Amino acid sequence: MNARSVEDVLDRLAPRDRFAHDWTDVLTRAGIEAVQPSRSAWRRRKWVLAAAVLAAILIPVAAATVAARSNWWFFDSHGDQPLTRPVVVKTGTWDGKRWQLVAYRATPEHGILPADLIEICTAVMPYASPPSASTGGALGCGGFSVRPAGSPSGRRGIDYASSQSADLPHWAAGPVVDTAAEVALYFRNGDLLRVPTFAPPEPLGPVRFYATALPTSTDPAAERPVKVVGLDKDGAVVACAPLDPSASC
Amino acid sequence: MTPGVSLEAFEALYRTRAAAFFRFAVAKTGDPERARDAVQDGFAQAIRRRGTFRGTGSLEAWVARCVINAAHDLNRAISRTTEPDDVVADPVIESDAGAAVVREAVQRLPMRQRDALFLRYYLDLDYRAIADVLDVEVGTVSSTLHTARNSLRDALQEVPR
């Protein structure tokens, strides 16, 4: 063992590793429906209808789903069931380390999504071939609004995942409504980072994606954005999500 | 539900910090699968009990306490059926003798020292937040961390080079 400091020991005890986010699972464990429980009886009935329609759609999709599950590592670690095959949306290099962003459209494990939501899973990982060989990445899945910020649905039009590992620097990435040309990340110290969005090579719904390495700081808390905002080509806000209880949209 | 602690606040914390909570839980449980359950259950527990959050400390510290509780519950459930120890074998760090020495040193730390160390290192909580999680005075956190670090440094001296 090469550990020569307490920090080495702790790094080895719990290495930086991928974590498959699953917010829907948290809500289920908390006894909360993924669909907000405050809906009216009429809306609930619409849900039953939607469920019946979706079930009819999903049955034939199930066969395709099997084909969509290639040997990507995230399907071994709770990645949600794919409705589309995972596609490499973008590759790049951060600090000399090559990465790839892979995304797919999924069906949530616990429940059916409202009509204005789609489930998008986004993974950022070191570039590797074959894909099953990749380690040091992270996957996030979440209900993603196809409506812009401020819509009555109250959804946000942007999602956010972040991680770091021995193989990649601290990064942030996620889907955003397809009207967003840029994503702005606001930091606690007032700094602002604006990054362009990019489209998937295959249709995943009305979404684009963003991905960026986060600035490094001696204060790890300062590296975390407090808010992410999607901006259209004219600079108007089309999506927004607070990432800190102190932030608002 | 307490005003100001919305599901969105929990979700925001989860989206940004779940990976750090996961490392913390891996250190607590020694098993990635159980650690994942501890994170998911901990957040779920925090959501269920959000009405009791007083708002005097940080939400992250409060969730950390829930994740610790969940990890303890899971470890207890396992130890009833398999082994009596609080921390279960970690195949990564037990791959050589030197690692085993250090790992044992971590296991030998009193639970409060271990928790303080993990909260500081993996979650980067400040002393005030650690004090909230462990329900101790801030000054106690400082001395607890100091003692824990010294114990581990001593153990490192014993590791064959």
Interface residues (C-beta under 8 A of the other chain):
Chain A: M1 A3 R4 S5 V6 E7 V9 L10 R12 L13 A14 P15 R16 D17 R18 F19 A20 H21 D22 W23 D25 V26 L27 T28 R29 A30 G31 I32 H78 A138 G140 G142 D159 Y160 A161 S162 S163 Q164 P220 A221 R224 P225 A241 P242 L243 D244 P245 A247
Chain B: G4 V5 L7 E8 A9 F10 E11 A12 L13 Y14 R15 T16 A18 A19 F22 R23 F24 V26 A27 P32 A35 R36 V39 Q40 D41 F43 A44 Q45 I47 R48 L59 D90 V92 I93 D96 A97 G98 A99 V102 R103 A105 V106 L117 F118 Y121 Y122 D124 R149 L152 R153 L156 V159
